[in-house]
Amino acid sequence: MHFGGIYEDEIVGKAYDKRLLGRFVRYLRPYRRLVVLSLLLLPLIAAAKLAQPWLLKLAIDNHIVSGRMEGLPFLSLSYFALIIGDGLLTYLEIYLLQYLGQRVMFDLRVDLFSHIHRLSASFFDRTPTGGLVTRVTSDVEVLGEMFTAGIISIVGDVLVLAGIVGIMLWMNLKLSLVTFTVLPLLLYIVFTFRTRMRTSFREVRARLSNLNSFLAESIGGMAVVQLFNRQAAEQREFTRLNAAYRDANLPVITWDAALFAAVEALSSVAVGLIVWYGGGEIIRGTLTFGALVAFIQYIEKFFAPIRDLSAKYSIMQGAMAALERIFGLLDVEKDSDLPGFRSLAGIESPLMGGGRGEGEPSPIQTIEFRDVWFAYNGDDYVLKAFNLTIRRGEKLALVGETGGGKTTVTRLLSRFYEVSKGSILIDGRDIREIPLDELRGRIGVVLQEPFLFTGSIRYNISLGDEAAGQRVERAAEMVGADRFIRNLPNGFDEEVRERGSNLSVGERQLISFARAVAFDPEILVLDEATSSVDTASERLIQEGLTGLLAGRTSLVVAHRLSTVRDADRIVVIHKGEKAEEGSHEELMARQGLYYRLYQLQFRD
Amino acid sequence: MEGLQFPGRDSHSPGWYGLLIIGAALAHGVVRIFSRTTLLHAGRRIEYRIREDLYAKLLSLDLPFFAAGRTGDLISRFSNDLTNVRMLLGFGFLNVVNTIIVYVAAVIFMVRINPFLTLCAVLPYPLMILLVKQVSRRIFYHSKRAQEELAALTSHAEESIAASVTVRAYRREEPRIQAFRELAGRYLYSSMKMANLRGIVIPFMASMGGLGTLIVLFVGGGRVISGVMTLGDFVAFTGYLAMLIWPTVVLGWILNLLQRGAVSMGRLNAVLDASPVVAEDPTPAPVERIAGRIEFRGLSFGYNGEPLLKDISLCIRPGMKLGIVGPVGSGKTTLVRLITRLYPVADGMIFIDGTDINRLPLRALRDAIGFVPQESFLFSRTLGENIAYGREGASTGEVEQAARLARLEGDVAGFSKGYGTLVGERGVTLSGGQKQRSAIARALLKDPAVLILDDPLSAVDARTEEEILGGLASYYGNRTVLIVSHRLSALRGCDLIVVLEEGRIVEQGTHAELLALGGRYAAIHREQNLREEIERF
């Protein structure tokens, strides 16, 4: 009797349900002993429930009506034992089911969360964070309901129903048949309502999803909403979505109430039929009093599970919808499933030097972008026929106008996105053939927008990595972040709030930069890493960098030409294409695009 | 039943009774549809209202609240906690009413048949109430813990997913998953505590019902045998008692619901009762038009006790262009941010047009300020809608005009859907520079008296910066403009430049004055120039 989450969910097709359930059952496999145990308990519980009215009938017919006191204490004692037994078994069953449910939820949750962490970056461009969080939390939570109220207890209900029908038929065939005349009507009603509720459920689900996405975004952008005084407009939109969600729910409630009432009424009609027909039988002497009482009790017990059938049905449908979304997400291809990787899965790339434990891998000699095309969506190409070779130990700088595709180059290199056409080769091998973990382990990226986690500054630099943890202080010094960190009340142990909101953007960039330094990657990719840092800090970084970059292959994206001047080679990207390439002096001598960019910045 | 036991004593046939029961059942059904629909609809309507209130509350809260409250936690309150409260209001209320009616009715009928037997039958119930009280305290406690742990789980998931690129770049997938596993394990543990309590309550309630039947069977049966009670009375009595079993079991479930609902209502109230420190003055100063004179008078401020800005005094005349430079963490962003009252500032520290900003109507204050933050937040709507966010009811022409000023029109022309391009969550499909320029366009469209640019061009190349600043010069007109930047070139043409260091103004003056002063500004300038000189060769 669980009514939780009743009206919330969408309904999916029947054939589909079976497939989903089949897939779900696989999650039960590790706990099959417990499943068997809980299934074995069901007939026992059903028997304990069904025997109670029967004892009552015996007591009335054999003792009370006939006035024999002896034996009644024994019957009462048996009845008492049955109640206690019923209670204990039911407790055990509920506990078992909850335990199973919680375990499976735990497994599914961890699976989902792990899976999300292996999806490609482009997936996150089209999928709002709020939706993914819902999958991991609420959707999985709905499955818990299914366990406490759903699948297994339905088996128990079916057993009880079958038992009742059997006993009633055996006790009195005619009376049973008269009583069961309400059944066809009952079935008809249940199935009619089922179809009606199906459509409504779907709408409810969609509306809720809209509402939550809007809310999540609103919380994130609250400063903007308030700065622009748009509270009224946002509230209007929210009200629209909220009302749509409410209105989608109302018909479901009406249908459910009607179903519930119909079942209730039919159960009373059945009792009426028993009294009307059974009464006549008693008068004719073909039915005992005790049997009539037992019949009425059985009918009560018969309708009880049907009464919350609609609740259970709703939970099951909700669970199906949740399963559909959960498995839908689990079916999204992981990074490692992307084409190119799959064919070589398990094959160690010889150039990448094999597994981790077998000493240092041989250093990367060349990185080559060969005729690379890339578009975030459709045919809006951000990179067009892009060619570039970076050799070992070289410091290469990417410059160019904003939106020209510089950031995209770094994203493609660390394979956050897959090239649309062409290929990126490391030592002649397509990066799609290199295990992602290894690729990203050797290429350290300092992102344009630094992301800070809740936790200490130390954690934010080391991200919990042991090796990086030992280099936290040194890395901070190297990028000049230690100055502000040591001024904080708790220094490196100062807590960072959600998204680093208690630090300035420049401070966040310094921490993000220190992070990359602490990880000491073979190849360093800096993406506009110091755009919000003052000149003094930048100089500190420059000094640190000189040491850091010595002999290290690096790719630096920057707007300030001063920061890229001592690069071995500078590549100018213009509208997604490589426009110029060469050393600072060469490019200045050419008096082309770089020259003009340079003039612009250092005029006065 | 009497009629059945002694046929002929009663004038009515069993059929008549049967029909009576059926008739009553149908009437009951109609009442049920009505009551259930009414109450559950009411539950939904109340949920709707609470959600509206919650959202309105969020809109009114200031940034310190959001900085402390985690996004995942708030979302969890809107979904899980609100669901619990709705269940309490709808189903909980329905079943409480239902249970009371059934109990009262059944007990009245039972007392009419036999008061003594009634007393015996309800004997187990005090025991039940005792247990209920015991258990409900513990359910409340564990329910609260479970809710908190679910919220922690949600926050962790939200943060990890939002940080997906960073997590990947540093291959922190495994540790993040490990941490998630731990949180999920903790939630599992407290959920099982709850499961245990729930497991006790429901069978216990069912057993209590059975115990009542047992007592009636034994005591009542004996009375029938000894002839004190008629068989009809006995059967009727057991019938009434049977009516109590279901509501009693439901009572156990409601108990659970009540506790969860109470915990959740507490969590919702924590949001509803939160009051913004930044509040509208009850008697705000009348404002006609803000001219844009900004004054800091001995401004000191810190986010959490530690003063970040110390004794800042500065007067910015209307139409003045002010440049702010200084090292990382010197308080530049905080200084300009405080003018918007996104964070609370004490009385007597910041004045606009001679009025303390805490006295100004919030709306008028913010309407007068165009603020371009360092990090541009865009909504997952179309580009056009994001720019038009600057002013309600802005026309397409105005949006295009603002985009042109922010040098965005070239990029827009390159999008196949133009201004109808969806920018994705937080503008992910745009480049950093495009995002910044969209945010600038949005602020320009607002046509503010005060324009604040907080290092808005960090992700923009020199040429675009040059173009934007050049274009904006004509837009500035007699607006007051505050520009925070690291690049001195961006501050070209400022009437006054202040240098901040560790929360204090250490230098101020025009470009020429500061150069002549030979202090920190001059040092920065020298350094930036020196690089330029070196690189010229």
Interface residues (C-beta under 8 A of the other chain):
Chain A: M1 H2 F3 G4 G5 E8 Q52 L56 A59 I60 H63 I64 V65 G67 R68 M69 L72 P73 L75 S76 Y79 F80 L82 I83 I84 D86 G87 L88 T90 Y91 L92 I94 Y95 Q98 Y99 Q102 R103 M105 F106 R109 V110 F113 S114 I116 H117 R118 L119 A121 F124 D125 R126 P128 T129 G130 L132 V133 T134 V136 T137 S138 E141 G144 T148 N212 L215 A216 E217 S218 I219 G220 G221 M222 A223 V224 V225 Q226 L227 F228 N229 R230 Q231 A233 E234 Q235 F238 T239 N242 A243 Y245 R246 N249 L250 I253 T254 D256 A257 A258 F260 A261 A262 E264 A265 L266 S267 S268 V269 V271 G272 L273 V275 W276 Y277 G278 G279 G280 I282 I283 F289 L292 V293 I296 Q297 E300 A304 Y376 N377 G378 D379 D380 V399 G400 E401 T402 G403 G404 T407 S414 F416 D437 R440 G441 G444 V445 L447 Q448 E449 P450 F451 F453 T454 L463 G464 D465 F484 N487 P489 R497 E498 R499 S501 N502 L503 S504 V505 G506 E507 L510 R515 F519 E528 S531 S532 V533 D534 T535 A536 S537 E538 R539 H559 R560 L561 S562 R565 H584 R596 L597 Y598 L600 Q601 F602 R603 D604
Chain B: G3 L4 Q5 P7 S13 P14 G15 Y17 G18 L19 L20 I21 I22 A24 A25 L26 H28 G29 V30 R32 I33 R36 T37 L40 H41 R44 R45 E47 Y48 R51 E52 Y55 A56 L58 L59 S60 L61 D62 L63 F66 A67 A68 R70 T71 G72 L74 I75 S76 F78 S79 N80 T83 M87 F91 L150 L153 T154 S155 A157 E158 E159 S160 I161 A162 A163 S164 V165 T166 V167 R168 A169 Y170 R171 R172 E173 P175 R176 I177 F180 R181 A184 G185 L188 S191 M192 A195 N196 R198 G199 I200 I202 P203 F204 A206 S207 G210 L211 T213 L214 L217 F218 G221 G222 V224 I225 L231 F234 V235 T238 G239 A242 W246 V249 V250 W253 L257 Y303 N304 E306 V325 G326 P327 V328 G329 S330 K332 T333 T334 T340 L342 R363 R366 D367 I369 F371 P373 Q374 E375 F377 F379 S380 Y389 G390 E392 D411 G414 F415 S416 G424 E425 R426 V428 T429 S431 G432 G433 Q434 R437 R442 K446 D455 S458 A459 V460 D461 A462 R463 T464 E466 H486 R487 S489 R492 I524 E527 Q528 R531 E532 E535 R536
